[in-house]
């Protein structure tokens, strides 16, 4: 399936599941309290829609490994953007870590020529990372008072509306296999994990959540190798190690800092 159709049906089915959950668990809690909140819900929904589409497209034009590693530049993007929101001074350490991540991305496309599918996959992946980072920051600093169920529902409604003009709406043509995979993608790999992320953003800094999520990189690369026999190029491995290494360093530093502040 085309990435647009995947996201179109994924967001539609997710909205149905979430609406049922909202009616059961938090009836009457979908009201948007302020006009300013509505603006940030719309902005976060647009970012979420772009993130989902570009992520799936990156994987389709290149590989799972390239798409996932590119996406997980977002913790470093968050680390760079977050101080502007909090009006904090940008640390040289964060800039250096960001540069290491960029070097890692360079390694990934080292064997590919300019304009190749792998190169396009990197560009789409980084766009996905940037918009995902913005969505998480909107979620953390302007929408954290709302229920994760209702916010995710609104974001997916906006995503659905964004895909609507471009999608193939003849669901009968999808086939039983695709429909089954879409339902699996909706319930197990959309609603549950994204609710977990939204809930976690209430309790931790956006960059901390991003750093923990980077564990998805080695998971995805290994699973893609096992399930799809994707080639493990040395350049991709080196680039991935640089990205993961930078994130791991930031995670350890953050943990040490939190321990000291607790004491």
N, C-alpha and C positions, 0 to 999 in steps of 0.2 A: 504494500500500500504506500501511496505517497504520504510524505510527512504531514501535509495539510489535512488529509483525510484521517490519519491516525489521531492527530490532536483534536480534530473536530469531533469525532466519535468518542474519544477518550474524555474530553471535557463534558460532552452531553451526558454520557453515562455516569460520570462522576457527580455531576449536578443532581441527577436523579437519586443516587445513593445518599448524597449529603443531605438533600431535602428531606428524605425519609428519616434520616438520623436526627436532623434538627427538630422535626415534628414530634419525634419520640422523646428526645433527651432535653432539648432546650426550647420548647414552644414559646413563642412570643419574644424571643431574644434576637430577632433579625433586624430590629429597627436601627437605622443609622442616625446617630444623635446630633451630629453637627455637619454643616455644609463642608467644612474643612476636611472632616473625616471622609466624606463622599469623594472629594478630590483625590485623597491619598488611596482610597479603595480603587478608584478608576486607574490611577497611575500604577499602582501595584499590580492590578489585573492586566494592564497592557504589557508591563514588564514580564509578567508571568507567561503570557501568551507568546511573546517573542522568544523568551527563554526556551519554552517547550518545543516550539517549531524549529528553531535554529539548532537545538541539541539533537533532535531526531534527524534533521537534515544532515548535520555534520557526520553522524554515524553512517548514514546511508551513502554519502558521497565518498567517504574515506573508510574508516573502520571503527569498531567499538573502542579500541585502545586510544586512537587519536582523538575521537570525540570526547571520551571520558577525561583524558588527561587535560585537554583544552578547557573543558568545563571547569575542572578543579584548579584553574588559576583564580577562581572567584574568591577563595579566602584571602589571597594577597590583594586582590582588587578591593575587597571589603576593608582590609587593614589600612589601605591607603585612603579610601573615601571616608571611613568612619570618623577620623579626627576632625574633619571639616564640619560634620554634623554636631559633634560634641564640643567643637571650638577648642580643640586641643592642639598642641604643637606637634607637627609631623616629626617622627623620629627617624634619624638617619638609618637606623637598623632596619626599619620597615621598608625604606627605599631600596636598601641593599638586597633584602630578601625578595622584593619585587623584581629586581634586576636578575637575580638567580633564577626565578621562575621564568622570566623572559628568555634567558639562555636555555633553559630546559625546553621551552617551546621551540626555540631555534633548532635544537638537536633533533626534535621530532620530525621537522620538515627538511632536515639537512640533505637527505638522499633524494628529495623530490624537487622537481623544477618549479619555478614560479608559474602559477596558474594551473598546477596539477590538481588532481582530486584531493590529495593529502593536504596540499596548501589551502584549498578551499575549505576542507574539513576543519583545519586549525582556525581559520578566520571565523567561520560559523560558530565553532566551539567557544572562542573568546567572546564573541557577541553574546552568546548564551550565558557565559559566565558573568559578563558585565550586567546584563539585565536581571539575572538571578540575584546578584549582589544588591542591586537597587531594590528589588522586591523585598529582600530580607531586611534591609535597612528601613524601608517604609513600615514593614511589619513590626519591627522592634521599637521604633521611636515614635510612631504616630498611630498605630492601630493595636497596640498590645492590650488595650482595655476591652477589646471585643473577643467573643468566643472564637476559638480556632475553627470550629465548624462553620460558623456564619461567614467569616472572612474568606476562608478557602472556597466556600460556595460562591461568593460574589466574584472572586478572582477567576474562577472557572467559568462562570456565566459570561464574563467579559472576554475570556479566551474563546469560548464558543462563538460569541458574536463576531469576533475578529476573523475566525476561520470560515464563518457561514457563507460569505460571498464567493469563496474560492473552492469550497469543498464539493465533492460528489455526494449528493444527498439520497442516492438510491441504495438504501441499506440492504435491500434484497439481493443486490449484486455482490455483496461482500463475501458470501460463502460462509458455511458453518465454521470452518477452521478459523478464519479471520475474526468472526464474531466472538468465538470462544476465547481467542487470545485477547481481544479487546476488553471483554468482561474481566479476564484475569488481570490485565494491565490496569483496568479501572479500580477494582476493589483492592487487590493485593499490592500493586505497585504505584498507585496514585493516592487514593484516599488515606490509607494507613500511614505511609511514610511522610506525606506532606503535612498531615495533621500532627505527626510527631515533631516535625521541624517547627511548625508554627507554635506549638505548645512549648517547645524547648527555648524558642526565641524570647519567651516571657521571662525566663529564668537566667539566661546567660547572654553574654555579649554576642553580637552577630558574627564577629570574627571567630569566636570560640566554637560556635556551632559549625561554622564553615570548616574549621580545621579538623573537627571530629569527623565530619562527613567525607573528608578526603580519603578515609579508609576504603571508600568505594573504588578508588583507582586500582589498587592491586587486585581487589575482588573481581572487578570487571575484566581486567586484562587476562587474568588466569581463566575465568569462566569462558571468555571469548575464544581463548586458545583451545580449551577442552571441547566446547560446544560447536564452534564454527571453524576450528582449525586455522584461526587467524595467525598470520606470520608474526613472530616476535623479533622484529628488527632490532639490531643493537642500538641504533639511533633512538628508537622509541623507548627502549629500556633505560638508556642513559638520560633521556629527557624526562622520563617519568620519575627516575630516582632523584633528579635535581628538584623537581616540583614537590615530590613527597618529602624530600630532605628538608627543604625550606619550611614547609608546613610543620614537619615534626619538630624542628628547632623552635619555631614559634609556639607550638603546643607545650613543649617542655618549659620554655621560658615563662609562659603564662601560668603554668601549674606552680612553678617555684614562687612566682610573684604572689599568687593567691594564698599559698601556704604562709608566706611572710606576713601578708596583710591579716590573715586569720590569727596568727600568733600575737 
